[in-house]
Amino acid sequence: MNHDPRLPPPPRRTRGLLLLGPAALVLAGAAFFLRKPLMMSAPTCLAGRWHGCYDTFNGVVLMTLVTLPLAVLAAWVLARRRRAAGVSSAWRLSLAEVGMVHGTVPWVWMILMPGAGAGVVPGRVSLVPLRDLVTMGSLGIVGNLLVFASLGFFAPMRFAVLASVPRILALGAGCSVLVESAQYVLWLDRVSSVDDVLVNAAGAAVAAAASRRWWRTAQRSASDGPRPAPASATGGAA
């Protein structure tokens, strides 16, 4: 009798659900530390009023947390469809797609919010590296690190071509340049700073390094397609 002491690998669904663990811990910690300012925006957001909710930092963060169950549901639906189609790594791919959108769009929305002089004050540019870091403060630096962190974390899990820290660094920098250019062109009463680009790109790269164990390699990409039908089902048995 063959006794194999090794434990069988967890099923694909279990491995996919394990990806929710780190994200859930981060969100729970953020909600705990930000619970007081978030509750200040809760009445306005629950009343459905735009001003005071979607045009404030606290309101956008609150609505991002509130809509998290919908994002998880969307990932579940996508994963279920992929599994029905015979695609392997269905949970990983679906979580990556939803995570990139849900974790990035709110931050981009916040940094494109117009200031008090929007449309009147011309765009301003700061091209001296590291000069604005002093005025950012710790909260500003952390916020800039998180802008494209979800993109950096999930993009290599979805696209094999991006499974590289330098490539994610370049992707984060490119996306940040686009956002900073939009601030300048649209006269949003914000300063388009090269330090924002540097910190945004660094946040994406650090997040990418944190998700390295789940990256989608070229070998995985080849195996993520639909599983071939059995010979008996196609009538091609020899």
Secondary structure, 3 states (H helix, E strand, C coil): CCCCCCCCCCCHHHHHHHCHHHHHHHHHHHHHHCHHHHHHHHHHHHCCCCCCCCCCHHHHHHHHHHCHHHHHHHHHHHHHHHHHCCECCHHHHHHHHHHHHHHHHHHHHHHCCCCCCCCCCCCEEECCCCCCHHHHHHHHHHHHHHCCHHHHHHHHHHCHHHCCHHHHHHHHHHHHHHHHHHHHHCCCCCEEEHHHHHHHHHHHHHHHHHCHHHCCCHHHHHHCCECCCCHHHHCCCC
